[in-house]
Amino acid sequence: MTPLASGLPAPLPQSTIDSAEQRLGFGLHPLLAAIYRDLANGGFGPDYQLLSLTDGPTSEQAVECYLDVRAGRAGTEWAWPEGVLPILTWGCGMYACVDCRSDQGTVLLFEPNPGDPDAAWWIDSPSLAAWFEHYVDDTGWWVKAEKGEDLDDMPPWREARNRAVMLGPPRG
C-alpha cells in the first residue's frame, strides 16, 4: 500500500453521507457508507486512490462524478446506469464503480476505450468486500494487466444498457 504522507482524510459525518445520498437519489451500499463514515473520505489506496464521496482531497468526487456522467450521457448509447457509483478512476476514462442497488455491492469496471458501449461494462468483483481485499492487497485485475496477462476471466455486465435506458436521466 502507498503510504500517505499526511495520514488519512477525516471520515464523514452521517449527515454528510445522508445529504450525498439525497443528491444521488439512492443509498450507498452499507459497506461503502461505513468506509466513508468510519475510515476516511477517500484519498487512500495503492497507487490509485478511492474517490472522496464529496468535499474531499481527491481530484474527483464520487457524487459529482456520478451526477455529471448521468446528466451528460442521458439519452445516448453511453447512458450511465442508475445506482452505479464511480469510486475510483483508473485513468483513460476507466472507473471502478459500485452497484449500490445490488445486495453484495457488485464492483464493476467501466472501460470505454474500445469504443463499444455494449462492451464497456465488466464485473470486477461480485462483492465490494472482496474487491476491497484485492484493492488493499494490490492483487486485482490491474496487477495482471500490468504484467500483460489476459483478463478473460472478467465477465461482462450486461445490465448496463437496460438499467440506463429503463430508468432514464437522474432525478433532481
C-alpha positions as CSV (number, residue, x, y, z in Angstrom):
1,M,0.0,0.0,0.0
2,T,1.2,3.5,-0.8
3,P,1.9,5.3,2.5
4,L,0.1,8.6,3.0
5,A,2.3,11.5,3.9
6,S,-0.4,13.3,5.8
7,G,-2.5,10.3,7.0
8,L,-6.0,9.5,6.1
9,P,-8.6,12.2,5.3
10,A,-11.1,12.7,8.0
11,P,-14.2,10.4,7.8
12,L,-17.5,12.0,7.0
13,P,-20.3,12.6,9.5
14,Q,-23.5,10.6,8.8
15,S,-25.3,13.9,8.0
16,T,-22.9,14.4,5.0
17,I,-23.5,10.9,3.8
18,D,-27.3,11.4,4.1
19,S,-27.0,14.6,2.1
20,A,-24.9,12.8,-0.6
21,E,-27.5,10.0,-0.8
22,Q,-30.3,12.6,-1.2
23,R,-28.4,14.2,-4.1
24,L,-27.7,10.8,-5.7
25,G,-31.3,9.6,-5.3
26,F,-30.2,6.2,-3.8
27,G,-28.5,4.9,-0.7
28,L,-24.9,3.9,-0.7
29,H,-24.1,0.2,-0.2
30,P,-23.7,-0.3,3.6
31,L,-20.0,-1.2,3.4
32,L,-19.2,1.8,1.2
33,A,-21.1,4.1,3.6
34,A,-19.2,2.6,6.5
35,I,-15.8,3.2,4.8
36,Y,-16.7,6.9,4.3
37,R,-18.2,7.3,7.8
38,D,-15.8,5.2,9.9
39,L,-12.4,5.2,8.0
40,A,-11.9,8.1,5.6
41,N,-13.4,10.3,2.9
42,G,-11.5,8.5,0.2
43,G,-7.9,9.5,-0.7
44,F,-6.3,6.2,0.2
45,G,-5.2,3.0,-1.6
46,P,-2.4,1.5,-3.6
47,D,-1.4,3.8,-6.4
48,Y,-4.9,4.9,-7.4
49,Q,-6.9,6.3,-4.5
50,L,-10.6,5.8,-3.6
51,L,-12.5,8.8,-4.6
52,S,-13.8,11.1,-1.9
53,L,-17.6,10.9,-1.6
54,T,-17.9,14.7,-1.5
55,D,-15.8,17.7,-0.5
56,G,-12.6,15.7,-0.1
57,P,-9.0,15.6,-1.1
58,T,-9.3,13.6,-4.4
59,S,-9.4,15.4,-7.7
60,E,-12.8,13.9,-8.5
61,Q,-15.6,13.5,-6.0
62,A,-17.8,10.4,-6.4
63,V,-21.1,12.2,-6.1
64,E,-20.2,14.9,-8.6
65,C,-18.7,12.3,-11.0
66,Y,-22.0,10.3,-10.9
67,L,-24.3,13.3,-11.4
68,D,-22.1,14.6,-14.2
69,V,-22.0,11.3,-16.1
70,R,-25.7,10.6,-15.6
71,A,-26.6,14.1,-16.9
72,G,-24.0,14.3,-19.6
73,R,-24.8,10.9,-21.2
74,A,-28.5,10.7,-20.6
75,G,-30.4,9.7,-23.8
76,T,-27.3,8.4,-25.5
77,E,-26.0,4.9,-26.1
78,W,-23.4,5.7,-23.4
79,A,-26.1,6.5,-20.8
80,W,-24.9,5.7,-17.2
81,P,-26.8,3.1,-15.2
82,E,-28.7,4.4,-12.2
83,G,-27.3,3.4,-8.8
84,V,-23.8,2.7,-10.2
85,L,-21.4,5.0,-8.3
86,P,-17.9,5.6,-9.5
87,I,-15.5,5.1,-6.6
88,L,-12.1,5.1,-8.3
89,T,-10.6,6.3,-11.6
90,W,-8.1,4.1,-13.3
91,G,-7.3,6.8,-15.8
92,C,-8.1,6.9,-19.5
93,G,-11.8,7.1,-18.8
94,M,-11.9,3.9,-16.8
95,Y,-13.7,3.7,-13.4
96,A,-14.3,1.2,-10.7
97,C,-17.9,1.5,-9.7
98,V,-20.2,0.1,-7.0
99,D,-23.7,-1.1,-8.0
100,C,-25.4,0.3,-4.9
101,R,-28.6,-1.5,-5.9
102,S,-27.0,-5.0,-5.5
103,D,-27.1,-6.7,-2.2
104,Q,-23.4,-7.5,-2.3
105,G,-22.3,-4.2,-3.8
106,T,-21.0,-5.7,-7.1
107,V,-18.0,-3.8,-8.3
108,L,-18.0,-3.0,-12.0
109,L,-15.2,-1.9,-14.3
110,F,-16.3,0.8,-16.8
111,E,-13.8,0.5,-19.7
112,P,-14.9,2.7,-22.6
113,N,-11.7,2.7,-24.6
114,P,-12.6,0.0,-27.2
115,G,-15.5,2.4,-28.3
116,D,-18.4,0.0,-27.9
117,P,-20.9,0.9,-25.2
118,D,-22.3,-2.6,-25.1
119,A,-18.8,-3.9,-24.2
120,A,-17.8,-1.2,-21.8
121,W,-19.0,-2.8,-18.5
122,W,-17.4,-5.7,-16.7
123,I,-17.9,-7.4,-13.4
124,D,-14.7,-6.7,-11.5
125,S,-15.8,-8.4,-8.3
126,P,-19.1,-9.9,-7.2
127,S,-18.9,-8.0,-3.8
128,L,-17.5,-4.8,-2.5
129,A,-15.9,-6.7,0.4
130,A,-13.9,-9.0,-1.9
131,W,-13.0,-6.0,-4.1
132,F,-11.6,-4.1,-1.1
133,E,-9.5,-7.2,-0.2
134,H,-7.9,-7.2,-3.7
135,Y,-7.6,-3.4,-3.7
136,V,-5.8,-3.1,-0.3
137,D,-3.6,-6.1,-1.1
138,D,-3.0,-4.8,-4.6
139,T,-3.9,-8.2,-6.1
140,G,-6.7,-7.3,-8.5
141,W,-7.0,-7.4,-12.3
142,W,-4.9,-4.3,-12.6
143,V,-1.8,-6.3,-11.4
144,K,-2.5,-8.9,-14.1
145,A,-2.9,-6.2,-16.7
146,E,0.4,-4.6,-15.8
147,K,2.1,-7.9,-16.3
148,G,0.5,-8.3,-19.7
149,E,-1.8,-11.1,-18.6
150,D,-5.2,-11.7,-20.3
151,L,-8.3,-10.7,-18.4
152,D,-10.7,-13.2,-19.9
153,D,-12.0,-14.2,-16.5
154,M,-13.8,-10.9,-16.1
155,P,-17.4,-11.4,-17.2
156,P,-19.3,-8.7,-19.0
157,W,-22.0,-6.8,-17.1
158,R,-25.0,-7.0,-19.5
159,E,-27.4,-5.0,-17.3
160,A,-25.8,-1.6,-18.1
161,R,-27.9,-0.5,-21.1
162,N,-31.2,-1.8,-19.6
163,R,-30.6,-0.1,-16.3
164,A,-29.7,3.2,-18.0
165,V,-32.5,3.2,-20.6
166,M,-35.3,1.9,-18.4
167,L,-34.5,4.3,-15.6
168,G,-33.8,7.4,-17.6
169,P,-32.0,10.5,-16.6
170,P,-31.2,11.4,-13.0
171,R,-33.9,12.8,-10.7
172,G,-33.2,16.1,-9.5
